[in-house]
Amino acid sequence: MPDIISMPTNRARFCIKKYTLTPRERVMFFSLKLICKNQHVLAQYPMSQLLEVKGGTDNQNLWRWRKVSQKVLDFLIVDKDFKPLLAIELDDYRHQLPNRKAADAKKDAALREAGIPIARILVADLPQYGKYSFQLCQDKVQQAMLKAAS
């Protein structure tokens, strides 16, 4: 039996994306690298690699796990030993939609329960791509990091 990847599906095929991050995510990534000189900046980090569920029955743990296992963080700041320090999410206008607000609340609650601070930065607060100011972006990130640490 052929595996799912090699099965014919009309003209469907895997292709590489041109970029793995959006323009705003790229701007934020490079800003974070400048700000977090003594830490590592991880982009598009899967929550399945960050969190685990313990303490309940197998079914309870699995049910809770499925609530976050497919979610991805825009950025995760970790120390030199890769201990998580801060999650950062870039929120655009879609995060104001009711279903998105609910999804964000679940993600925030899981991180809070695990003891990982999360900073949400509004994309509208960042400079327009192409009219970019590192200083302005760094200020926004530093404010978010201070707020999340307090």
C-alpha positions as CSV (number, residue, x, y, z in Angstrom):
1,M,0.0,0.0,0.0
2,P,1.5,3.4,-1.0
3,D,2.0,6.0,1.7
4,I,-0.2,9.1,1.7
5,I,2.5,11.3,0.3
6,S,3.2,9.2,-2.8
7,M,-0.5,8.6,-3.6
8,P,-1.7,10.3,-6.8
9,T,-4.1,13.2,-6.2
10,N,-4.8,14.5,-9.7
11,R,-2.5,17.5,-10.0
12,A,-2.0,18.2,-6.3
13,R,1.6,18.4,-5.2
14,F,3.7,19.7,-2.4
15,C,5.5,23.0,-3.1
16,I,7.9,25.0,-1.0
17,K,6.6,28.4,0.2
18,K,8.5,31.5,-0.9
19,Y,8.8,32.6,2.7
20,T,8.2,30.9,6.0
21,L,7.3,34.2,7.7
22,T,5.0,37.1,6.6
23,P,6.7,40.4,6.0
24,R,5.6,41.7,9.5
25,E,6.8,38.5,11.1
26,R,10.2,38.9,9.4
27,V,10.5,42.4,10.7
28,M,9.6,41.3,14.2
29,F,12.0,38.4,14.1
30,F,15.0,40.6,13.2
31,S,13.9,43.1,15.9
32,L,13.7,40.4,18.5
33,K,17.1,39.1,17.5
34,L,18.5,42.6,18.2
35,I,16.7,42.9,21.5
36,C,17.2,39.4,22.8
37,K,21.0,39.2,22.4
38,N,21.4,36.7,25.3
39,Q,18.4,34.6,24.3
40,H,17.3,32.6,21.3
41,V,14.3,33.7,19.2
42,L,12.2,30.8,17.7
43,A,9.6,31.6,15.1
44,Q,6.4,29.7,14.3
45,Y,7.0,27.4,17.3
46,P,4.5,24.6,17.8
47,M,2.8,24.5,21.2
48,S,3.0,20.7,20.9
49,Q,6.7,21.0,21.5
50,L,6.3,23.4,24.4
51,L,3.5,22.0,26.5
52,E,2.5,18.7,28.0
53,V,-0.6,17.7,30.0
54,K,-0.2,15.8,33.3
55,G,-2.3,15.0,36.3
56,G,-5.6,13.8,34.9
57,T,-6.7,10.4,33.5
58,D,-5.4,9.5,30.1
59,N,-8.7,10.6,28.5
60,Q,-8.7,13.9,30.4
61,N,-5.0,14.6,29.4
62,L,-5.7,13.7,25.8
63,W,-8.8,15.9,25.7
64,R,-6.8,18.9,27.0
65,W,-3.9,18.2,24.8
66,R,-6.0,18.3,21.7
67,K,-7.2,21.8,22.6
68,V,-3.7,23.2,22.0
69,S,-1.6,20.6,20.2
70,Q,-2.2,22.0,16.7
71,K,-1.6,25.7,17.7
72,V,1.6,27.6,16.8
73,L,3.2,30.6,18.5
74,D,4.4,33.4,16.3
75,F,7.5,33.7,18.5
76,L,9.0,32.0,21.5
77,I,11.9,33.6,23.4
78,V,14.1,31.0,25.2
79,D,17.2,31.3,27.4
80,K,20.6,29.9,26.4
81,D,19.5,26.5,27.7
82,F,16.3,26.7,25.7
83,K,14.1,27.3,28.8
84,P,10.9,29.2,27.6
85,L,10.8,32.8,28.8
86,L,8.2,34.6,26.8
87,A,5.6,33.8,24.0
88,I,4.9,36.6,21.5
89,E,1.9,36.8,19.3
90,L,1.3,39.4,16.5
91,D,-2.4,40.2,16.3
92,D,-3.9,41.7,13.2
93,Y,-7.5,42.7,12.7
94,R,-8.7,39.1,12.4
95,H,-8.0,38.7,16.1
96,Q,-11.0,40.9,16.8
97,L,-13.3,38.3,15.3
98,P,-15.3,36.3,17.9
99,N,-14.0,32.9,16.9
100,R,-10.4,34.2,16.9
101,K,-10.8,35.8,20.3
102,A,-12.0,32.5,21.7
103,A,-9.0,30.6,20.1
104,D,-6.6,33.3,21.5
105,A,-8.1,33.0,24.9
106,K,-7.6,29.2,24.9
107,K,-4.0,29.6,23.8
108,D,-3.4,32.3,26.5
109,A,-5.0,30.2,29.2
110,A,-2.8,27.2,28.4
111,L,0.4,29.3,28.5
112,R,-0.7,31.0,31.7
113,E,-1.4,27.6,33.3
114,A,2.0,26.4,32.3
115,G,3.7,29.5,33.7
116,I,4.7,31.0,30.4
117,P,4.0,34.7,29.9
118,I,2.5,35.8,26.6
119,A,2.8,39.2,25.0
120,R,0.2,40.2,22.3
121,I,1.4,42.9,20.0
122,L,-1.1,44.6,17.7
123,V,0.2,44.6,14.1
124,A,-1.5,48.0,13.7
125,D,0.9,49.4,16.3
126,L,4.0,48.4,14.3
127,P,5.4,50.5,11.5
128,Q,4.2,49.8,8.0
129,Y,6.4,47.3,6.2
130,G,8.7,49.3,3.9
131,K,8.5,52.3,6.2
132,Y,10.2,50.4,8.9
133,S,11.9,51.9,11.9
134,F,13.9,49.4,14.0
135,Q,13.8,51.7,17.0
136,L,10.0,52.0,17.0
137,C,9.6,48.3,16.6
138,Q,12.1,47.6,19.4
139,D,10.3,50.0,21.7
140,K,7.0,48.0,21.1
141,V,8.7,44.7,21.8
142,Q,10.5,45.9,24.9
143,Q,7.2,47.3,26.3
144,A,5.5,44.0,25.7
145,M,8.4,42.1,27.3
146,L,8.3,44.3,30.4
147,K,4.5,44.0,30.6
148,A,4.6,40.2,30.3
149,A,7.4,39.9,32.9
150,S,5.4,41.9,35.5
